[in-house]
C-alpha cells in the first residue's frame, strides 16, 4: 500500500479517534453485549444483535484508522519551503475571477477535508487545479456548472 499525505492536525485527529474507539467505544459495546447476553435466548435478542453489529463496526473502524496512520506521510505545512508554490498543506487565498468572491482553502488529505472550514482534499478538482501554481497565477477548475477561473492571491504555509 502506498503512503498518502496527511497534515499533522489530521494525524492528531485520527490518533484521538483511535484512542476514543479503543478506550471508550470498545468497552461500552463489550458491556452492552454482556448485558444483552444476561437476558437469555440470543436467537431472538435484538439488543444482542445490535450490540454485535456495533462491535463489528467499531473493530472495523479501529483497523481502518490504524491502517491509515500506518500508511500516512505526515506533513507539517509550517516546515514546507516551496518558494510560494501551491503544494499539499498550503493555505491558498483565491479570487473567483467571474464573481469577485474571495475564498481561502487549505489543501489537506482526504480524511481531513471539510469544505465548511475551508479544507479541500488533495484529490478534489480545486486542489488538483491549484497544485504547482504561484501567487498571481490563474487556475481553471472544472466544476459541475462548467469551468471556473480562480486567481491565486496568496500562498501561505501555516
N, C-alpha and C positions, 0 to 999 in steps of 0.2 A: 504494500500500500504506500502511496506517495505522501509526502509531507504536504500539509496545507497551512496557509498563513492564518495567524490569529494575533490580535493585539494583546498586550499584557493585561489590559482590562478584561478582554474576552476570556482569556485563560483563567483569570481570577473568578469570573462568574461561573465558569464550568467547574472549577475546583469547589466553589461554595455549593453549587448544586449537588455535586458528588458527595460532599460531606453531609448535606441535609438528607439525601437519599439513604445513605448508609447509617446515619445516627438517629434519624427521626422516622422517616417513612418505612424503612425495613422493619424496625422493631414494632412499629404500630400495626403493620399488616400481620406480623407473626402473632401479636396479641389478638388481633381480630380473628385469625384462623383458629387459635386455641379456644377463644370464646365460642365461635360457631361450632367447633367440634363438641363442646360440652353440651350442646343442645340435642345431641343424639344422632339419629339417622342422617347420614351425609348425602344419601341419594336424592333426598327431597329438601335439602337445606340451601335455600337461596343465599343466605348470609355467607355460608361456606364457599359457595361457587363464586360469589362476588369478591370475597377476600382472596381466593386463589387467583382469580383473574387479575386483581390489583397487584398481587405479589409477582405475577409473571411480567406485568408492565414495569414494575419497579426494577426487577432484576435485569430486564432487557435494557432499560434506560441506564442503569449503572454500567453495564457492559459497553453501551454506546458512548457514554461520556468518557469512560476510561480509554476506549479506543481513540476517541478524538484527541484527548490530552496526550496520549502516547504518540500520535502521528502529527502533532501540532508543531509548526515552526513559529515560535513566539517572537514577535517583532515589537520593539519599543519605538514608536514614532519619534520620540524625542532624540533618539540616537541616530536617526537617519541623516545622511548627508547626500542629498540627491540634487544639489545645486538648483533648487527651485522647481524641479520637475515633479509632476504628479506621479506618486508611487503608492503602493499599499501602505495604509496607515496615515497618509497625508490628509489634512483637512483643507478643503478647497472651497473658496468663495466664488460663486458663479453668478453671471447675469444672463437672464433669458433675453437674447437679442431682440426677439419679436415683442415680448411683453414688457421688458424692462425690469422684471421682478428679480430680486437678488435672493439667492439661497446659499446655504453653507452645508456641505456634506463632508463626512469623514469616510474614507474607503476602508472597510473592515472585512472580516471573514464572514462566511455565510451564517454562522450561528449567532453572530452579534448584530447582524443587520436589523435596523429598526428605523424606518423612514420617518416616523413621528419625532424621533430625537436627532434626525439628521445623519444617520449612519446607513450607508448603502453598501451592499455586498460587492465584493471584488468581481463577482460574476454577473452583476447587473449591467444592462445596456449603458447606463450613465457612467459607471466606473470604467467599463471597457473603452468607452469613447474618450475618457479623460486621461487614462494611463499614458505617460510619456509627454503630456502637454506641459507647457510653461505658462507663466503669467503673461497675459495678452493674447494667447492662442485662442482659437475658436474650435470648439468640439461639436461635431454633428452627432446627435443622438437619435437613433431610430426608436420611435415610440409608437404605440398603437394608433395614435392620431396623426402619424406622419413624422417627418424629420424635424427636429427642433435644434436650434443652434444656441450654444451657450459660450459666452466669453469667460475665460479664466481670469478673475480679478486678483486673486491672491492664493498662494500655496503656503501652508504652514505645517510644521511637524511638531504637533503638541500632544 
